[in-house]
């Protein structure tokens, strides 16, 4: 396959390159930019010297239409303009931003505060939560790759909601992310002196992933719900740990919860059901495409604590995007993604 990446200089783009470089079905990866045409990629990222000595190319639709797959790893509000002219011109399109996730354009404008893509393009997009939407992904021309937080939240909660193990009317989700989730453009919030030795909450009740999670719960579990969702910044580079709290339905036991997760994901190689709480942590999935899920019933309160753990740059971005590409191209989902977590 011949693959193009628009926006390769961000963290998500770098992870796409890392995995595609050893993907056995990818013959060539070319990099495109809207602002740094001609810059030698390895001069910007010295760790790629002798591996990726190619210049960034200008965005040319006639050139891009010759590719098999084109990824956009750009900030929200960019691919909504970049991708529509490429739709139906040949390549499979996979967007890592939030521009095609929300089907309701008014909701996108409210939460992202940007002009949405045309409705017909958004309608043509398929939500790329691989484990839950494989058939639609196979047939998709345009994939809206899920957000990092929603990936961790949905993979851990959806089985329990769909199988009626928990009450979906009151879900409280407490999520924490490493600093790379904010992208590679420095800000006061992500400055070392501000973030180091600190633990902070941000976008209280206003995070743009709220409507995405609610939309996906409706789509895959058939339930309408309003979630309480808040996010925190942790002074580490990678990782998301999302902890959700819900009331279990009458008669539900710990065995029901664990078996529900195991049965749902028994044929899905990248979701691991963890039964020992001490084995749950971001360093267990670091650098990999795994999502670890865990559920623990509190019999005293009748509530369950549900945890989803991912590397935000891999399963939360580039890894899941490549997993979706594999599904589109009728390849094993694990192709190019079988790596051992870094751990240390």
C-alpha positions in Angstrom: 0.0 0.0 0.0 1.0 3.6 -0.6 0.1 5.8 2.4 0.0 9.6 2.9 0.0 11.5 6.2 -1.1 15.1 6.5 0.1 16.6 9.7 3.0 14.2 10.4 4.8 16.7 12.6 2.5 16.2 15.6 2.7 13.5 18.2 0.0 11.4 16.5 1.7 11.8 13.1 5.0 10.6 14.6 3.3 7.5 16.0 1.7 6.8 12.6 5.2 6.9 11.1 6.7 4.6 13.9 4.1 1.9 13.2 3.8 2.2 9.5 7.6 2.0 9.0 7.5 -1.7 9.9 4.0 -2.5 8.6 4.6 -5.4 6.1 1.8 -4.3 3.8 2.9 -0.6 3.5 5.4 0.0 0.7 5.7 3.8 1.0 4.7 6.5 3.4 4.8 10.1 2.2 4.4 13.2 4.3 2.4 16.3 3.5 2.1 19.8 5.1 0.2 23.0 4.6 3.0 25.2 6.1 6.4 23.6 6.0 6.8 22.5 2.4 10.4 21.3 1.6 11.5 20.9 5.2 13.5 17.7 5.7 11.5 15.6 8.1 14.5 14.1 9.8 16.0 17.5 10.5 12.9 18.3 12.5 13.0 15.0 14.3 16.6 13.8 14.6 15.6 10.4 16.0 14.6 9.6 12.4 17.9 10.4 10.8 18.8 7.7 8.2 15.3 6.4 8.6 13.1 9.2 7.2 15.2 11.6 5.1 12.4 12.9 3.0 11.0 16.4 2.6 7.6 17.5 3.5 5.4 17.9 0.5 2.7 20.5 -0.2 -0.9 19.3 -0.2 -1.8 18.3 -3.8 -5.1 16.6 -4.3 -4.1 15.1 -7.7 -1.1 13.5 -5.9 -3.0 12.4 -2.8 -5.8 10.8 -4.9 -3.2 8.2 -6.1 -2.7 6.9 -2.5 -4.4 3.9 -1.0 -4.9 5.5 2.4 -4.5 9.1 3.6 -4.4 9.9 7.3 -5.0 13.4 8.7 -3.3 14.0 12.0 -4.2 17.7 12.3 -5.8 19.9 14.9 -9.6 20.1 14.9 -11.0 22.4 12.3 -8.4 21.6 9.7 -9.4 18.2 8.1 -13.0 19.5 7.8 -11.7 21.5 4.9 -8.9 19.2 3.8 -10.8 15.9 3.4 -14.1 16.8 1.6 -12.3 17.4 -1.8 -10.6 13.9 -1.5 -13.8 12.0 -0.7 -14.7 9.6 -3.6 -11.4 10.3 -5.4 -9.7 7.0 -4.5 -8.0 6.8 -1.2 -9.5 5.6 2.1 -9.5 8.6 4.5 -8.8 8.3 8.2 -9.1 11.5 10.3 -7.5 11.6 13.8 -9.1 14.9 14.8 -12.7 15.5 16.0 -14.0 17.0 12.8 -16.2 14.1 11.6 -17.1 12.4 14.9 -20.2 14.3 15.9 -23.2 13.8 13.5 -25.0 16.8 14.8 -23.3 19.9 13.3 -24.8 22.3 15.9 -23.2 20.1 18.6 -19.8 20.2 16.9 -20.0 24.0 16.7 -21.0 24.3 20.4 -18.3 22.0 21.8 -15.5 22.6 19.3 -16.3 26.2 18.6 -15.3 25.8 14.9 -17.1 25.7 11.6 -18.2 22.1 10.9 -17.6 20.0 7.7 -20.5 19.8 5.3 -23.4 17.6 6.6 -23.2 15.1 3.7 -19.5 14.5 4.4 -20.1 14.0 8.2 -23.0 11.7 7.3 -20.6 9.7 5.1 -18.1 9.2 7.9 -17.9 6.1 10.1 -17.0 6.2 13.8 -13.9 4.1 14.1 -14.2 2.4 17.5 -12.8 -0.8 15.9 -14.0 -3.4 18.4 -17.6 -2.1 18.1 -18.0 -1.0 14.5 -15.9 -3.4 12.4 -18.4 -4.1 9.7 -19.1 -0.4 9.0 -15.4 0.3 9.1 -14.8 -2.3 6.4 -17.0 -0.5 4.0 -16.1 3.1 5.0 -14.5 5.7 2.7 -14.0 8.1 5.6 -13.3 7.1 9.2 -13.6 9.4 12.1 -11.0 8.0 14.5 -12.3 8.2 18.1 -10.8 10.6 20.7 -8.4 9.3 23.2 -10.6 9.7 26.3 -13.7 8.3 24.6 -11.7 5.2 23.5 -10.7 4.4 27.1 -14.2 5.2 28.5 -16.2 3.4 25.8 -14.2 0.2 25.7 -14.6 -0.2 29.4 -18.2 0.9 29.8 -20.1 -0.2 26.7 -20.2 -3.9 27.4 -21.7 -3.3 30.9 -24.3 -0.8 29.5 -25.3 -2.9 26.6 -25.7 -6.1 28.7 -27.7 -4.2 31.3 -25.2 -4.8 34.1 -25.2 -1.1 35.1 -27.7 1.7 35.3 -26.8 4.1 32.5 -28.9 7.0 33.8 -26.1 8.2 36.2 -22.5 7.8 35.0 -19.6 9.6 36.6 -16.3 9.5 34.7 -13.1 10.7 36.1 -10.3 10.6 33.5 -6.6 11.5 33.7 -4.1 12.0 30.8 -0.4 12.6 30.3 0.7 15.9 28.8 1.2 14.6 25.2 -2.6 14.6 25.0 -2.4 18.4 24.6 -0.3 18.1 21.5 3.2 19.4 20.8 2.6 23.1 20.8 3.8 24.5 24.1 1.4 26.4 26.3 1.4 27.7 29.9 -0.5 24.7 31.0 1.9 22.2 29.5 5.1 24.2 30.4 7.4 22.0 32.5 7.4 24.5 35.4 3.6 24.5 35.4 2.9 20.8 34.9 5.8 19.2 36.9 4.9 18.2 40.5 1.3 19.2 39.8 -2.0 17.5 39.2 -4.8 19.6 37.8 -8.3 19.5 36.5 -9.3 21.2 33.3 -12.4 21.9 31.1 -14.7 21.2 34.0 -18.0 19.9 32.6 -17.0 21.4 29.2 -14.8 18.8 27.5 -15.5 18.3 23.8 -15.4 14.5 24.3 -18.7 14.6 26.3 -21.1 14.6 23.3 -18.9 12.0 21.6 -19.1 9.5 24.5 -22.9 10.1 24.8 -23.4 9.7 21.0 -21.4 6.4 21.0 -23.3 5.0 24.0 -26.6 5.7 22.1 -25.1 4.2 18.9 -23.7 1.0 20.3 -25.8 0.3 23.4 -29.1 1.9 22.3 -29.3 4.0 25.4 -29.6 7.8 25.8 -27.7 9.2 28.8 -26.1 12.3 30.2 -22.7 11.7 31.7 -20.6 13.6 34.2 -17.2 13.7 32.7 -14.1 15.5 33.9 -10.4 15.4 32.9 -7.2 15.9 34.7 -3.6 16.5 33.6 -0.9 14.3 35.1 2.8 15.1 34.9 3.7 12.2 32.7 4.3 12.0 29.0 1.9 9.3 27.9 -1.2 7.4 29.1 -4.9 7.7 30.0 -6.6 6.1 32.9 -10.4 6.6 32.9 -12.3 5.6 36.1 -16.1 5.4 35.8 -18.6 4.9 38.6 -22.1 3.4 38.1 -24.8 1.7 40.1 -25.2 -2.0 39.2 -28.6 -3.4 38.3 -30.3 -5.7 40.8 -28.8 -9.2 41.0 -25.5 -8.3 39.3 -22.4 -9.8 40.9 -18.7 -9.5 40.4 -18.8 -12.6 38.3 -21.4 -11.1 36.0 -19.3 -8.0 35.4 -16.0 -9.8 34.7 -17.7 -12.4 32.4 -19.5 -9.6 30.5 -16.2 -8.0 29.7 -14.5 -11.3 28.9 -17.3 -12.4 26.6 -17.4 -9.1 24.7 -13.7 -9.0 24.0 -12.8 -12.7 23.7 -12.1 -12.3 19.9 -10.5 -8.8 20.1 -6.7 -9.0 20.5 -6.2 -5.4 21.7 -8.6 -5.3 24.7 -7.3 -7.2 27.8 -9.6 -7.9 30.7 -7.7 -7.4 33.9 -8.8 -9.1 37.1 -6.1 -7.9 39.5 -6.3 -4.2 40.4 -2.5 -4.1 41.0 -2.0 -4.9 37.3 -3.9 -1.8 36.1 -1.7 1.1 35.2 -0.6 3.3 32.3 2.9 1.7 32.1 1.2 -1.6 31.4 0.1 -0.3 28.0 2.7 2.3 27.2 3.8 2.5 23.6 1.3 -0.2 22.6 -2.2 -0.5 21.1 -3.7 -2.3 24.1 -6.6 -1.2 26.1 -6.8 -2.7 29.6 -10.3 -2.9 31.2 -11.2 -3.7 34.8 -14.4 -3.7 36.9 -14.7 -4.0 40.6 -18.0 -4.3 42.4 -18.5 -2.6 45.8 -21.2 -4.7 47.4 -21.6 -2.3 50.3 -22.8 0.5 48.0 -24.1 -1.4 45.1 -21.8 0.5 42.8 -19.1 -0.6 40.4 -15.8 1.1 39.6 -14.8 0.6 35.9 -11.4 1.4 34.6 -10.1 1.7 31.0 -6.3 2.3 30.4 -4.7 3.2 27.1 -1.7 4.9 25.6 -3.3 8.1 24.4 -1.0 8.4 21.3 -1.5 4.7 20.2 -4.8 3.1 21.0 -6.1 6.6 21.6 -4.8 7.9 18.2 -2.3 6.4 15.7 -2.6 2.7 16.7 -6.4 2.7 16.5 -6.2 4.5 13.1 -3.9 1.8 11.7 -6.1 -0.9 13.2 -9.0 0.7 11.3 -6.9 0.8 8.1 -6.2 -2.9 8.6 -9.9 -3.6 8.8 -10.6 -1.5 5.7 -8.0 -3.4 3.7 -9.1 -6.8 5.0 -5.9 -7.4 6.9 -5.5 -8.9 10.3 -6.2 -6.2 12.9 -2.8 -6.8 14.5 -0.8 -6.2 11.3 2.0 -3.8 12.1 0.8 -3.3 15.7 2.1 -6.3 17.5 4.5 -4.6 19.9 5.3 -5.3 23.6 4.4 -2.4 25.9 7.4 -0.4 27.0 6.6 -0.7 30.8 9.8 1.2 32.0 
